[in-house]
Amino acid sequence: QEQVRESGGGLVQTGGSLRLSCTGPGTNFGESALGWFRQAPGKEREGIACITWSGNTAWYADSVKGRFTASRVEAANAVDLQMNSLKLNDTATYYCAPCIALGGGIILPSSGAKWGQGTQVTVSS
C-alpha cells in the first residue's frame, strides 16, 4: 500500500468548517476506496467516511452524515473531506486509509492499511 498524507487540520470554532485532504505518492492509490478515520484522545479510531476511487459512491458514519462530505479531487490525486457544522466532539486526529464500507454506517480500514501521521482538528467553543 502506498503511504498517504493528510493535511488541512486546524483550530476552528463550533459551527465552523474545515477541509481536509488526503494525498499519496502514487497516481491512483491502487484504485482502492479511500476512507477517513478519526481518533479522539482516549477513544478508539472511528471510521467516518469511505469513498470509491471513482468518487461516485460514498458512505458515512451516522455521527457525521449530513455534515461531512468526501470527494475525489482528480487533478490533485487527492480525496478531500469537507467538514461543516463542526461540533466539539469532532475534535480528533484525522487519518485516511483504504477502507471497506459494511453498510449501516460501519466503515473499517482495509486489511493491512498503513496509517500516516494524521492531521489534528480541534473544535473550540
Solvent accessible surface area in square Angstrom, and as a share of the most:
residue,aa,sasa,rsa
1,Q,97,0.43
2,E,63,0.28
3,Q,78,0.35
4,V,2,0.01
5,R,134,0.49
6,E,20,0.09
7,S,62,0.40
8,G,38,0.36
9,G,30,0.28
10,G,29,0.28
11,L,131,0.65
12,V,22,0.13
13,Q,126,0.56
14,T,62,0.36
15,G,54,0.51
16,G,22,0.21
17,S,57,0.37
18,L,34,0.17
19,R,115,0.42
20,L,0,0.00
21,S,29,0.18
22,C,0,0.00
23,T,40,0.23
24,G,9,0.09
25,P,87,0.55
26,G,20,0.19
27,T,116,0.67
28,N,53,0.27
29,F,16,0.07
30,G,56,0.54
31,E,120,0.54
32,S,39,0.25
33,A,26,0.20
34,L,1,0.01
35,G,1,0.01
36,W,1,0.00
37,F,2,0.01
38,R,17,0.06
39,Q,67,0.30
40,A,23,0.18
41,P,118,0.74
42,G,92,0.89
43,K,134,0.57
44,E,155,0.69
45,R,87,0.32
46,E,62,0.28
47,G,11,0.11
48,I,0,0.00
49,A,0,0.00
50,C,1,0.00
51,I,3,0.02
52,T,37,0.21
53,W,29,0.10
54,S,69,0.44
55,G,29,0.28
56,N,131,0.67
57,T,61,0.36
58,A,35,0.28
59,W,93,0.33
60,Y,39,0.15
61,A,7,0.05
62,D,108,0.56
63,S,52,0.33
64,V,0,0.00
65,K,119,0.51
66,G,81,0.78
67,R,32,0.12
68,F,4,0.02
69,T,72,0.42
70,A,7,0.05
71,S,35,0.23
72,R,58,0.21
73,V,46,0.27
74,E,129,0.58
75,A,111,0.86
76,A,57,0.44
77,N,29,0.15
78,A,2,0.01
79,V,1,0.01
80,D,13,0.07
81,L,0,0.00
82,Q,45,0.20
83,M,0,0.00
84,N,59,0.30
85,S,60,0.39
86,L,2,0.01
87,K,100,0.42
88,L,96,0.48
89,N,107,0.55
90,D,0,0.00
91,T,36,0.21
92,A,2,0.01
93,T,31,0.18
94,Y,0,0.00
95,Y,32,0.12
96,C,1,0.00
97,A,0,0.00
98,P,12,0.08
99,C,8,0.05
100,I,83,0.42
101,A,29,0.22
102,L,107,0.53
103,G,37,0.35
104,G,78,0.75
105,G,21,0.20
106,I,94,0.48
107,I,8,0.04
108,L,80,0.40
109,P,55,0.34
110,S,28,0.18
111,S,117,0.76
112,G,64,0.61
113,A,20,0.15
114,K,107,0.45
115,W,77,0.27
116,G,14,0.13
117,Q,169,0.75
118,G,16,0.16
119,T,15,0.09
120,Q,88,0.39
121,V,0,0.00
122,T,47,0.27
123,V,8,0.04
124,S,39,0.25
125,S,112,0.72
